[in-house]
Every structure is written in C-alpha cells, then in structure tokens.
C-alpha cells in the first residue's frame, strides 16, 4: 500500500490517532507519505492567519524532530500530489480526532 497521511486536523505528535494507525498497520505499508495541506486564509483576519501559521510552524518543527518531513501543499494541489506519489490509500482525520 502507498499511503498518504493528511495532517490537516490533528496538529500534534503525541496521542495522534493517525500515527497510531500507521504503527498498527505498518506491515501493510510499502510507501508512506505525510502531507500537510495549507488552508487558504487570504480572507481571514490577520490574527487568525498569524495564529494558524504559528501552529503549523510549531507542528512542522515537532515533525522534523521526529525525522518526518511532510509534503506541504495547498488544497488545490492536493490531488496533483496524490497522483505524483501514486497513492493507493489516503488516511484523513475525522473532526472528532482533532479534540
């Protein structure tokens, strides 16, 4: 399986159900790609944009400390990236997972 893990709702490395899934199914995964799609916040307030990018930057730094370098793309380019990486499966967090 070529698995793409969309890191869009659970901006944490501890107790992250996406990582728990990967550990549980690691024998089925041939290729693993972490993908961080960025929200388009051009119409958002400056405070919201600054907070969002601060959280994303902190998350990317935490991932880097765990030797994880995600593909960072816009949502518009997500489908194109999935084709380039030849993903057979995509793992996405449900809203409930982000709490």
C-alpha positions as CSV (number, residue, x, y, z in Angstrom):
1,X,0.0,0.0,0.0
2,X,1.2,3.5,-0.8
3,X,-0.3,5.5,2.0
4,X,-0.8,9.3,2.1
5,X,-1.5,10.7,5.6
6,X,-3.2,14.0,5.5
7,X,-2.1,16.1,8.5
8,X,-4.8,18.7,8.4
9,X,-6.7,18.5,11.7
10,X,-4.5,16.9,14.3
11,X,-1.6,19.3,14.8
12,X,0.2,17.2,17.4
13,X,2.6,14.3,17.5
14,X,1.6,12.8,20.9
15,X,-1.6,10.8,21.1
16,X,-2.2,11.3,17.4
17,X,-4.6,8.7,16.1
18,X,-3.1,9.0,12.6
19,X,0.3,7.8,13.9
20,X,-1.3,5.1,16.0
21,X,-2.9,3.8,12.8
22,X,0.4,3.8,11.0
23,X,2.1,1.8,13.8
24,X,-0.8,-0.7,13.8
25,X,-0.7,-1.2,10.0
26,X,3.0,-0.8,9.4
27,X,3.4,-4.3,7.9
28,X,0.8,-3.4,5.1
29,X,2.5,-0.1,4.2
30,X,5.1,-0.1,1.4
31,X,5.4,3.7,1.0
32,X,4.4,6.3,3.5
33,X,3.9,10.0,2.7
34,X,2.9,12.7,5.2
35,X,1.0,15.5,3.6
36,X,0.3,18.9,5.2
37,X,-2.3,20.8,3.1
38,X,-2.4,24.5,4.0
39,X,-5.6,26.4,4.4
40,X,-6.2,29.4,2.2
41,X,-6.6,32.2,4.7
42,X,-6.4,35.2,2.4
43,X,-9.9,36.3,3.5
44,X,-9.2,35.6,7.2
45,X,-8.3,38.1,9.8
46,X,-4.7,38.9,10.4
47,X,-4.9,37.4,13.9
48,X,-6.3,34.1,12.6
49,X,-3.7,33.9,9.9
50,X,-0.9,34.6,12.3
51,X,-2.2,32.0,14.8
52,X,-2.7,29.4,12.1
53,X,0.8,29.7,10.7
54,X,2.3,29.8,14.1
55,X,0.6,26.5,15.0
56,X,1.6,25.0,11.6
57,X,5.2,26.0,12.0
58,X,5.3,24.5,15.5
59,X,3.8,21.3,14.2
60,X,6.3,21.1,11.3
61,X,9.1,21.7,13.8
62,X,7.8,18.9,16.0
63,X,7.6,16.6,13.0
64,X,11.1,17.5,12.0
65,X,12.4,16.5,15.5
66,X,10.8,13.0,14.7
67,X,12.5,12.9,11.3
68,X,9.2,13.5,9.5
69,X,9.3,15.9,6.6
70,X,5.8,16.3,5.2
71,X,4.9,17.4,1.7
72,X,3.4,20.9,2.2
73,X,0.9,21.9,-0.4
74,X,-2.2,23.9,-0.9
75,X,-5.6,22.1,-1.0
76,X,-5.8,23.0,-4.7
77,X,-2.6,21.0,-5.4
78,X,-3.5,18.0,-3.2
79,X,-5.0,15.9,-6.0
80,X,-2.0,16.5,-8.2
81,X,0.4,15.5,-5.4
82,X,-1.6,12.3,-4.8
83,X,-1.2,11.4,-8.5
84,X,2.5,12.2,-8.5
85,X,3.1,10.0,-5.4
86,X,0.8,7.2,-6.8
87,X,-1.1,6.9,-3.6
88,X,-3.3,3.8,-3.3
89,X,-4.8,4.9,0.1
90,X,-5.3,8.2,1.9
91,X,-5.7,8.5,5.7
92,X,-7.6,11.6,6.9
93,X,-8.5,12.5,10.5
94,X,-12.2,12.9,11.3
95,X,-13.3,16.1,13.0
96,X,-13.6,14.3,16.3
97,X,-9.9,13.3,16.2
98,X,-8.8,16.9,16.5
99,X,-10.0,17.3,20.1
